[in-house]
Amino acid sequence: MFKELYLKSIKLAGHKNSKSFLGFFSFIESFIFPIPPDVIIIPMAIAKKNEWFKIALIATICSVLGACFGYFIGYVFFNEVGIKIFEIFGAENANIFKEKLANETGLLSGVIILFIAGFTPLPFKIITISSGFVHFNILLFILTCFVARGLRFFLVAYLSYKYGAAIGPLLEKKGTQWTVIITGIIVIIIAIIYFILKQ
């Protein structure tokens, strides 16, 4: 499945409206769309090497705007819309995230959960909606989303620009596994910091 998406994304990367498609998919991925923007970012950065920075910037800005929309859904339309999205992606996990975001160490754990979800393949959309539902600090929410999504998308775009010829065949064979490897070290560091501060 991923190979087919990758091959289609290669074609999309050369389209005259590829940046608009990237912005749109980055936006909706933050609150409902299941496929991560990386699928479009990678072939675009490979095909348009001189524009990797702009590609990552578009994905980051649109993803954060989408996250804010997800926050709005959770804040205002949780019962009408949020619950239905939770059901699609797993209501049980969503409840766990809501409890973590709303507990007594909400700010610290919330920022860490939000960062990990924004940087890794975890369901970012569940966290954005949950953040709105528990009325998580909006400024901290936006800042964390910018940092997490920015680090991820700029890293993906840069690696695709720098090592595109090697990344292409890897994606066709391994799918999204490589993103887990890239982010693993950072997630471990964040987890260690979290447990230290929690003591």
Disulfide bonds with the S-S distance in Angstrom:
none
